[in-house]
């Protein structure tokens, strides 16, 4: 069976299971507690709770993953936990205006970043095999956490580690992956100031982004990375303003159905800020750019490195 056939079969299985679980949830959940009937505060509380549950589930399985040398799953579950903390960070910061709680969520990612670095080191010590590898797509939120925290030493270590042979794209061939592999690899190239590598990855991303409306219309963060290489502060500021308008447009685009809170589509839009834009603004300032723009949507001033 081909890789694509296997992928389609597994995707269909996941879709069927998800549909069954969704129908079961709809049947058991009182009408007043369904998402569409919740108040704004209740929706925030629901999203915070879901993220917290996900973090706890991931945290519980990590020791077993590590004991069995399932380093791919150590990284995958750590990445998922980091995503949960970033979701909670964004919700606390914008929906609740609780900056102290947001900072605490960012600090909580360090534990899982440690797990990722340790897992990659152990995986690399064994070497690449059919069962010993880590998918690069599971590093995206780890990079975002590093950039938001202005943790440049860890960002550099992780970027260098991401180019080890054991870090693979989906399909386990040189350029067999899609946008979810290209995004973290573009971040790696930007952190490492690898202009040629970035341009090649950006051309791949331009080709592959058309398969998903969210990436085709709203994921313009590769342009911010490009401007970091150009060292153009004014152009970066202008791009942030344009990106903010694009971010807000997701609130009414019913053709874009991404449900992850950080993608900020539809009714999630008013509850979170643009985590990706702030992370890249920090990276831009680390590379010497001077930025003026900061807002509720892209609150750069709240995440700048200490003077």
C-alpha positions in Angstrom: 0.0 0.0 0.0 1.4 3.5 -0.9 2.1 6.2 1.6 -0.8 8.3 0.4 -3.2 5.3 0.5 -2.2 4.6 4.1 -2.6 8.3 5.0 -6.0 8.5 3.4 -7.2 5.4 5.2 -6.0 6.6 8.6 -7.4 10.1 8.0 -10.8 8.5 7.1 -10.6 6.4 10.3 -9.8 9.5 12.4 -12.7 11.4 10.8 -15.2 8.7 11.5 -14.1 8.4 15.1 -14.3 12.2 15.5 -17.8 12.2 14.0 -19.0 9.5 16.3 -17.6 11.3 19.4 -19.0 14.6 18.2 -22.5 13.1 17.8 -22.2 11.5 21.2 -21.2 14.8 22.8 -24.1 16.6 21.1 -26.6 14.0 22.4 -25.3 14.1 26.0 -24.6 17.8 26.3 -27.6 20.0 27.5 -28.6 22.5 24.9 -27.7 25.4 27.2 -24.1 24.1 27.4 -23.5 23.8 23.7 -20.8 26.1 22.3 -23.2 28.2 20.3 -25.3 29.0 23.4 -22.4 29.9 25.7 -21.6 33.4 26.8 -18.2 34.9 26.0 -16.9 34.3 29.5 -18.2 30.7 29.4 -16.5 30.1 26.1 -13.2 31.4 27.5 -13.6 29.1 30.5 -14.4 26.1 28.2 -11.3 26.7 26.1 -9.1 27.2 29.1 -10.4 23.9 30.6 -9.9 22.0 27.4 -6.3 23.2 27.1 -5.6 22.3 30.7 -7.0 18.8 30.2 -4.9 18.3 27.1 -1.8 19.5 29.0 -2.4 17.0 31.9 -3.1 14.1 29.5 0.2 14.8 27.6 2.2 15.2 30.8 1.0 11.9 32.3 2.1 9.8 29.3 5.6 11.4 28.9 7.4 9.1 31.4 6.1 6.0 29.7 7.0 7.4 26.2 10.5 8.1 27.4 11.0 4.7 29.2 10.0 3.0 26.0 12.4 5.2 23.9 9.4 6.5 21.9 11.1 9.8 21.4 8.8 10.8 18.6 5.9 10.6 21.1 7.9 12.5 23.8 8.3 15.4 21.3 4.7 15.1 20.0 3.1 15.1 23.4 5.4 17.9 24.7 4.6 19.9 21.6 0.9 19.4 22.3 1.3 20.5 25.9 3.2 23.6 24.8 0.4 24.4 22.3 -2.1 24.1 25.2 -0.1 26.6 27.3 0.2 29.0 24.4 -3.6 28.8 24.0 -4.1 29.6 27.7 -1.6 32.4 27.4 -3.5 34.0 24.5 -6.8 33.6 26.3 -5.6 35.0 29.6 -3.9 37.9 27.9 -6.6 39.1 25.6 -10.0 37.7 26.8 -9.2 38.2 30.5 -6.6 40.9 30.4 -4.7 38.9 33.0 -1.0 39.4 31.9 0.4 37.8 35.0 -1.5 34.5 34.3 -0.4 34.8 30.7 3.3 35.0 31.8 2.8 32.0 34.0 1.6 30.0 31.1 4.7 31.0 29.1 6.9 30.0 32.0 5.2 26.6 32.2 6.4 25.7 28.7 10.0 25.4 29.9 9.4 21.9 31.3 8.2 20.6 28.0 10.9 22.4 26.0 13.4 20.5 28.2 11.6 17.2 27.4 11.9 18.0 23.7 15.6 18.8 23.8 16.3 15.7 25.8 14.3 13.5 23.5 16.0 14.8 20.4 19.4 14.2 22.0 18.6 10.6 22.9 17.0 10.0 19.5 20.1 11.4 17.8 22.4 9.2 20.0 20.8 6.1 18.5 20.7 7.5 14.9 18.0 7.5 12.2 16.2 4.2 11.8 12.7 3.2 10.5 11.4 3.6 14.1 13.8 6.1 15.6 13.0 9.6 14.3 11.2 12.8 15.2 8.9 14.7 12.8 9.9 18.3 12.3 6.2 19.4 12.3 6.1 18.8 16.1 8.6 21.6 16.7 6.5 24.6 15.6 5.0 25.6 19.0 8.3 24.9 20.7 9.9 27.6 18.5 7.0 30.0 19.2 7.4 29.5 22.9 11.2 30.2 22.7 10.6 33.4 20.7 7.8 34.7 22.9 10.1 34.2 25.9 13.1 35.7 24.2 15.0 32.6 25.0 17.6 32.9 22.2 20.0 30.3 23.5 17.4 27.6 23.5 16.0 28.8 20.1 19.4 28.5 18.6 20.0 25.0 20.1 16.6 23.8 18.9 17.1 25.3 15.4 20.5 23.5 15.1 18.9 20.3 16.4 16.1 20.5 13.9 18.7 19.9 11.1 19.9 16.6 12.5 19.3 13.6 10.3 16.8 12.1 12.9 14.5 15.1 12.3 12.3 14.1 9.4 9.5 15.5 7.3 6.2 13.6 6.9 6.9 10.7 4.5 10.5 10.4 5.6 12.0 11.7 2.4 13.9 14.9 1.8 11.0 17.1 0.8 8.0 14.8 1.2 6.2 17.0 3.7 3.8 19.9 3.3 3.0 23.2 5.0 3.2 21.7 8.5 6.8 20.7 7.9 7.8 23.8 5.9 6.6 26.3 8.6 9.0 25.1 11.4 11.8 24.7 8.8 11.3 28.3 7.7 11.5 29.3 11.4 14.8 27.3 11.6 16.3 29.1 8.6 15.3 32.5 9.9 16.7 31.8 13.4 20.0 30.6 11.8 20.0 33.5 9.3 20.1 31.0 6.4 18.7 33.2 3.6 19.2 30.6 0.8 17.5 27.9 2.9 14.7 30.1 3.7 14.0 31.1 0.1 13.9 27.5 -1.0 11.4 26.7 1.8 9.3 29.7 1.1 9.0 28.6 -2.5 7.8 25.2 -1.4 5.4 26.8 1.0 4.0 29.1 -1.8 3.3 25.9 -3.8 1.7 23.9 -1.1 -0.3 26.6 0.8 -3.1 26.7 -1.9 -4.5 23.3 -0.7 -5.8 24.9 2.5 -7.7 28.2 2.6 -6.3 29.3 6.0 -2.7 29.0 4.8 -3.5 30.4 1.3 -5.3 33.5 2.6 -4.3 34.2 6.2 -0.9 32.6 6.9 1.4 35.5 5.8 4.0 35.0 8.5 6.5 33.8 6.0 6.5 37.4 4.7 7.5 38.6 8.2 10.3 36.1 8.2 11.4 37.4 4.8 11.5 41.0 6.1 13.7 39.9 9.0 16.3 39.0 6.4 15.8 42.4 4.7 16.4 44.2 8.1 13.7 46.7 7.1 12.0 48.0 10.2 9.5 50.2 8.4 8.4 47.4 6.1 8.1 45.1 9.0 5.9 47.6 10.9 3.7 48.0 7.8 3.4 44.2 7.4 2.3 44.0 11.0 -0.5 46.4 10.4 -1.6 44.5 7.3 -1.4 41.2 9.2 -3.6 42.6 12.0 -6.3 43.4 9.4 -6.0 39.9 8.0 -6.2 38.5 11.6 -9.5 40.3 12.2 -10.9 39.2 8.9 -10.8 35.6 10.1 -13.7 36.4 12.4 -16.2 36.6 9.6 -14.8 34.2 7.0 -17.0 31.1 7.2 -15.0 29.4 4.6 -12.1 29.1 7.0 -12.9 26.4 9.5 -9.7 25.9 11.5 -10.9 25.2 15.1 -7.6 25.6 16.9 -7.8 28.7 19.2 -4.4 30.1 18.0 -5.7 30.2 14.4 -8.3 32.7 15.7 -11.0 31.8 13.2 -14.7 32.8 13.6 -15.8 33.0 17.2 -12.3 32.3 18.5 -11.0 35.5 16.9 -12.1 37.9 19.7 -10.6 35.8 22.4 -6.9 35.5 21.5 -4.1 37.6 20.1 -1.8 36.9 17.2 0.8 34.7 19.0 2.8 34.0 15.8 3.1 37.7 14.9 4.4 38.6 18.4 6.9 35.8 18.4 8.3 36.9 15.0 8.3 40.5 16.1 10.5 39.4 19.1 12.8 37.6 16.6 12.9 40.7 14.4 14.0 42.9 17.3 16.6 40.3 18.3 18.0 40.7 14.8 18.2 44.5 15.2 14.9 45.8 13.8 13.2 48.7 15.6 9.4 48.3 15.8 6.8 50.9 16.6 3.6 48.9 16.2 1.9 47.3 19.2 -1.8 46.7 19.9 -4.3 44.4 21.5 -4.1 42.0 18.5 -0.3 42.1 18.3 0.8 43.2 21.8 4.6 43.4 21.1 5.3 45.6 24.1 4.1 43.0 26.6 6.5 40.4 25.3 9.7 42.4 24.6 13.0 41.3 26.1 13.9 43.2 29.2 16.0 46.3 28.5 
